[in-house]
Amino acid sequence: MATGTPLLVVNVHRTLLTLLFLMYIGHIDCQQFIIPFTAPSDCGAEEFFDISSLSCAKCGSNQRQSTTGLSCICQTGYKTTNLSSDKVSIACDKCPIDKPAVTKDGFGCIRCPGSLSDEGKCLCSSGSILVERDINGNLLDEAKCEACNGDSPALSVPNISGDRCERCQATFINTSCVCTSPNVLAGGLCFPSGSLSTAVNPSVNYAQLKFSVQSAWFVENLYSSSAACLIFSDLTACQALGNMCVMNMHSFSGLSNDACGLFNTIFRSKATLSSVQDIAYWRVNLPWLYYGDEPGLASRILLTDPIPIVFSFRGTKKNTDLQLLVAVYNVRGEFLRWEQLGGSNLQFCPDSATRQAAAFSFGTAYQQSCDLSLAALLVTHSEPLFYDVFMDLGGGQNKKLLPLPTLVQNQQYNGQFINQGIMKNWYLSRRMFLVDTLSGREKSLGSVPKVIRVATTVKIRFQLVPRTREGQVFPPLISVTYTDVPITDVNTQTVSVTFAVEYEMDQTDARTKTDTALGVLSGLAVLCALLKTVSYKRRIASPLIDVETIGKFLLFFAGDLANVFFVVTVGTGLYWLIFYKAQQFVSVLLPLPTQEEQFVTYIGCAFALKAVQFLHKLYLQVSVDIFLIDWERPRSKPNRSVQGVEDTKHESSPVSIWRTYFVANEWNELQTIRKICPTFQIMAVLFFLEVLGFSNLALRDPWSTLERPPQAYIPPYSLILRYGVAATLWLCIGLLQGIFFTVFYEHFVEDKIRQFVDLCSVSNISVMLLSHRCFGYYIHGRSVHGHADSNMEEMNNNLKRERESLCGQRGLVPNSDIQTFQVSITNRLRMQYDRIQDSLSRRNRPSRLMDASTANLSELQVRAYNTMNHFLGSVIDHSHSDMDYTVRDKLLFERVLGMEFIEASDKSLFYNDEAHSFSNVLFYGNEATLLIFDTLFFCVVDLGSQNFVLAAVLTYIQQTLFCLLRNSLGRRNLVNKTLVDKRFLI
């Protein structure tokens, strides 16, 4: 026991140490590594920014921070003695009194022949160079200042470093390197006097900000570049001058001494010389900046000769690649390189190479926008680059290039923005840049610019040749819009930029055809509205043309004109969908978004007019006159005989009201049934659009693929195609539902309209519906068995007799099965109906009968109900010779035109109606109107929100609300007109 205890203690200690070690390891694994942020500007005068530790480090003794801030240098009067291995990589010793100056390389001390600079180094006079070492590299005890011989034949001057003599510039006279008066020294060149006025205007005009800036770059280079270009035909100087004109927006003014004025002066001076590449606007030694100032020149250049390339979307000759090249120049006029246009050279917004390449696939409408930081632009674009854009026409080794014109929206001519008007006033140009952070620097080239100029919109536009069948286009146009951004807080300021590629064609023919179709169909709509108005006047038995008649005509015309707009817009959408997406050689291009505004207006008109028609029909349906005629008569039943009396007394059993309640309730349920299922309609449309990808057919590209890879560029939607796809899908699914309902469901499952007619016959109830004052519908429900108040056994026997044809037929006319009729009644019959209806209507009851707490009908109402029931029954039974009727078939033209040619003056007319057109007072009979209204509602919401799901949700809500409204108002009308208590309508 004694020997085991220390061992146990050791094991316990080892265990604790192991746990502590594991906890320490776990702490290391879970530790967050956080360092402080330090910028080079945060380091002090005796510190430098250590790029390895990303922090400030202390300089050594007698040292200070270098100009870059990334290292240390010796202080003034101290030389570098050796290099050490620590972070402070140098050591500094003070120079002796007899050799107070430090050599240029900083590693030695030397005496000076003259004065010292602020940095403690020797200075020489102008025209001399400083010599500190002999020919073998040995350091001299005292530096020497050697004068360069500027006389002939040496003609030498100090180089830019001041340590070597070299021959002076060739523009100086041959006898001396001194630019003597009256010659002009500028930019290191010597120009003869009088060749070019020195009073140049180095200002850059920022028209958007309404001020100019005296550019340090222009001050330093404008005169020298102009003079060198004019006098010596210096190619680089000419390019530099052209670049300064481009930085001034190619603008012309009344001044001839600004950048563009000087360029045009030189341009005109070279008129006698030959042109470049046989292009009259491209003069020898000069860059090509302008196309010319002739009126209408832009139209001739852009819309005359197609480019010799054929574009095709499909087939063996498929060609959709746009090959564009740019010649790149720097601000000094030096040619840098040829570049393939694509990637990020004209596109600011960062994106994948695949998406950026989509911009140069012919037919794909491309647009990318983003916000850029001005601080980043100042770093990445310290000097502007200039681009001359060409289209590669192919040709193998003999490659040909087509120069592309540029339209600068900011270009001014005598203070007017000439390129923001019509095409015939445009001034086309050639060269462009993206960002100019240089010309806005006022005091010096190293100062922060006061203004920077950014190409916020770069748009390449292709115009299709009219009536082409071979995919030919006119020369593309590059449109550039610049924005002048004043610098206030460069670290927080941003600028929005857009790069786009558009394709368009002349829409005049398409617009003319659309307007013609609208005009012709609108004329037919007027005619249809007139016929409907005439029919309406006949059906209300009113020959007068009054305000109500005009109002009805306008309502009918609104519905017909809505159909016209709907047919034209759907047809237009289908046309573009089929012909654009299915074409092989390019023959049509989609309208631009601005050209779609008229089309969207047509859709809005169709929706507004269809809404008026829908509300009008809704009002008519909830105000229709309806009465249920009960044919049932009381049955006499034998009473118990009294003892001692031989005669048996008989009393009549009352007629049950339940059959009337039952028929009324079924009619109430029929009011909002439709031939389609609205919920299924919405879900099916959404399934095709969002799940199967039919919405991709509306994208502004020629491809008809339903699935797009996630890394691919998704172009914007075309409103015309989006409407065409959505409307066509909605109509097709609705049509298929209607066919299924009519052909299959009504024949093999249930037909609620015919079932209602059968129910009327079984219930011994007829229905009189008056949709107009003297026109309506009649459902003949008189039982062939005489009674319907019977028990189950009697009812089954009656139905069996009907099946076995042991009784009469159900029709109104003997030996006929037709039970539904359109009725045109006489004015006399209507007046009698109104007199009874006035006493029947609840709203005309005496106020003392308006007690809402009572559930029983008043005696007056009961009498009025019985009177109406007896009156209509007697009319049907031909009991009133002055209100008799005849039954006949409608003529073909009467059915087609929807009106009656014969007026019911002496006798009412009952037209056989096997089509059950009484459904016109229900949603069931107005499915076309409802379907078009739902289609337009869905499409209008989608066009406004660009969201099919939101459109579907709002369409469902709209359908539900109108269904509830129709049920509520229709139920109230049914209660008021038939005196059926609303509690029995469930």
HELIX and SHEET records of a PDB file:
HELIX    1   1 GLY A    4  CYS A   30  1                                  27    
HELIX    2   2 PRO A   40  ASP A   42  5                                   3    
HELIX    3   3 ALA A  216  PHE A  232  1                                  17    
HELIX    4   4 LEU A  235  MET A  247  1                                  13    
HELIX    5   5 ALA A  259  SER A  269  1                                  11    
HELIX    6   6 LEU A  297  LEU A  303  1                                   7    
HELIX    7   7 ALA A  353  ALA A  357  1                                   5    
HELIX    8   8 ALA A  358  PHE A  360  5                                   3    
HELIX    9   9 LEU A  374  THR A  380  1                                   7    
HELIX   10  10 GLY A  396  ASN A  398  5                                   3    
HELIX   11  11 ILE A  418  GLN A  420  5                                   3    
HELIX   12  12 MET A  423  ASN A  425  5                                   3    
HELIX   13  13 THR A  508  ARG A  539  1                                  32    
HELIX   14  14 VAL A  547  ALA A  582  1                                  36    
HELIX   15  15 PRO A  593  GLU A  596  5                                   4    
HELIX   16  16 GLU A  597  GLN A  621  1                                  25    
HELIX   17  17 TRP A  658  LEU A  670  1                                  13    
HELIX   18  18 PRO A  678  LEU A  686  1                                   9    
HELIX   19  19 PHE A  687  VAL A  691  3                                   5    
HELIX   20  20 PHE A  694  ALA A  698  5                                   5    
HELIX   21  21 LEU A  719  ILE A  739  1                                  21    
HELIX   22  22 PHE A  740  TYR A  745  3                                   6    
HELIX   23  23 GLU A  746  PHE A  748  1                                   3    
HELIX   24  24 LYS A  752  SER A  763  1                                  12    
HELIX   25  25 MET A  792  ARG A  803  1                                  12    
HELIX   26  26 ASN A  827  LEU A  840  1                                  14    
HELIX   27  27 ARG A  842  ASN A  844  5                                   3    
HELIX   28  28 SER A  847  LEU A  849  5                                   3    
HELIX   29  29 GLU A  859  ILE A  876  1                                  18    
HELIX   30  30 SER A  881  MET A  883  5                                   3    
HELIX   31  31 LEU A  892  LEU A  897  1                                   6    
HELIX   32  32 SER A  917  VAL A  921  5                                   5    
HELIX   33  33 PHE A  923  ASN A  926  5                                   4    
HELIX   34  34 GLU A  927  SER A  945  1                                  19    
HELIX   35  35 PHE A  948  THR A  978  1                                  31    
HELIX   36  36 LYS A  982  PHE A  984  5                                   3    
SHEET    1   A 2 GLU A  47  ASP A  50  0                                        
SHEET    2   A 2 SER A  55  LYS A  58 -1                                        
SHEET    1   B 2 GLN A  63  GLN A  65  0                                        
SHEET    2   B 2 CYS A  72  CYS A  74 -1                                        
SHEET    1   C 2 TYR A  78  LEU A  83  0                                        
SHEET    2   C 2 ILE A  90  LYS A  94 -1                                        
SHEET    1   D 2 ALA A 101  VAL A 102  0                                        
SHEET    2   D 2 CYS A 109  ILE A 110 -1                                        
SHEET    1   E 2 SER A 128  ARG A 133  0                                        
SHEET    2   E 2 LEU A 139  ALA A 147 -1                                        
SHEET    1   F 2 SER A 156  PRO A 158  0                                        
SHEET    2   F 2 CYS A 165  ARG A 167 -1                                        
SHEET    1   G 2 VAL A 184  ALA A 186  0                                        
SHEET    2   G 2 LEU A 189  PHE A 191 -1                                        
SHEET    1   H 2 SER A 203  TYR A 206  0                                        
SHEET    2   H 2 PHE A 211  GLN A 214 -1                                        
SHEET    1   I 2 SER A 275  VAL A 276  0                                        
SHEET    2   I 2 ILE A 279  ARG A 283 -1                                        
SHEET    1   J 4 PHE A 335  GLN A 340  0                                        
SHEET    2   J 4 LEU A 324  ASN A 330 -1                                        
SHEET    3   J 4 LEU A 385  ASP A 392 -1                                        
SHEET    4   J 4 LEU A 401  PRO A 403 -1                                        
SHEET    1   K 4 PHE A 335  GLN A 340  0                                        
SHEET    2   K 4 LEU A 324  ASN A 330 -1                                        
SHEET    3   K 4 LEU A 385  ASP A 392 -1                                        
SHEET    4   K 4 MET A 432  PHE A 433 -1                                        
SHEET    1   L 4 TYR A 366  SER A 373  0                                        
SHEET    2   L 4 THR A 494  GLU A 504 -1                                        
SHEET    3   L 4 VAL A 451  GLN A 463  1                                        
SHEET    4   L 4 VAL A 435  ASP A 436 -1                                        
SHEET    1   M 5 TYR A 366  SER A 373  0                                        
SHEET    2   M 5 THR A 494  GLU A 504 -1                                        
SHEET    3   M 5 VAL A 451  GLN A 463  1                                        
SHEET    4   M 5 LEU A 477  PRO A 486 -1                                        
SHEET    5   M 5 THR A 406  VAL A 408  1                                        
SHEET    1   N 2 GLN A 412  TYR A 413  0                                        
SHEET    2   N 2 GLN A 416  PHE A 417 -1                                        
SHEET    1   O 6 ASP A 625  ASP A 630  0                                        
SHEET    2   O 6 ILE A 765  LEU A 770 -1                                        
SHEET    3   O 6 PHE A 775  ILE A 779 -1                                        
SHEET    4   O 6 THR A 820  SER A 824 -1                                        
SHEET    5   O 6 SER A 908  ASN A 912 -1                                        
SHEET    6   O 6 TYR A 885  ARG A 888  1                                        
SHEET    1   P 2 ARG A 635  PRO A 638  0                                        
SHEET    2   P 2 HIS A 650  SER A 653 -1                                        
END                                                                             
